[in-house]
Amino acid sequence: MKKWYWRTRYHALALASGTLFFLDGCFLSDQQLAQVWQSVITTGLTTLMSNLLQTLLGQQVV
C-alpha cells in the first residue's frame, strides 16, 4: 500500500519541478522563486513531521 503512495508523491514532485524548469520559473524573479520553494519545502517538512508524530503516537496530531 505504501509503495503506490511514495510513487505518486515522487511523480508529483517530478512533475512540479519539471514544470518549473520547463517554464523557466514562469518569468518569476529569483526572490519570488525562492519564496515558492521555501513554501514548498516548509509544507513538505510540516507534513512529514506531522505524519511521523501521528505514526509514533498512534493518534491524530493537529
C-alpha positions, 0 to 999 in steps of 0.5 A: 500500500505504501509503495503506490503512495511514495510513487505518486508523491515522487511523480508529483514532485517530478512533475512540479519541478519539471514544470518549473524548469520547463517554464523557466520559473514562469518569468518569476524573479529569483526572490519570488522563486525562492519564496515558492520553494521555501513554501514548498519545502516548509509544507513538505517538512510540516507534513512529514513531521506531522505524519511521523508524530501521528505514526509514533503516537498512534493518534491524530496530531493537529 
